[in-house]
């Protein structure tokens, strides 16, 4: 077996598809630039890691299940004048996730709450955090089903695998009494354990009406 065929075989066996595809072109570039063996090896490892990071980000974006992937740089901050743009953008660094803190977007329809929450969620994925988007009504539906099947603990454990959960449209659809209780029990189960981002049109004083 030639050296080239052996490299092809070993990179496949080691599951290094990017190195498998690019080691020849990078070898030519290394020769042209008179790079050392160590510099060539470093270049190979860097392209492999970069592609793995990108693939992981794409998988997490798909797993997050955003209805539309809206980013923060496309949000019109004039829709919410009370929101300090610079202060808000500091949240994109993800410090609130490390501290297990929560974020609430409260406002009328048409102010872009879902856009902001989605954009922040995308930034968290870029920062390496597992993020999931779900509407409040869908979450309550899952909780009710799990409760009927005596699987609430398993469901909460599954959701705790996510560093950030975005619960959209809280208050837009009324819930049954048990649905509301299960939802707030769910929020309590994540308190100081993982972050929640909520969008709602309800003031705090109205939350008891859910």
Protein Blocks (a to p, Z undefined) as FASTA:
>chain_A
ZZklmmmmmmmmnopaklmmmmmmmmmmmmmnopafklmmmmmmmmmmmmmmmmmmmmmm
mmnopabacdfklpcfklmmmlcfklmmmmmnommmmnopacdddddehklmmmmmmmmm
mmmmmnopacddddfklmmmmmmmmmmnopmmmmmmmmmmpmbdcdehihjaccdfklmm
mmmmmmmmmgokbccddddfbdfklmmmZZ
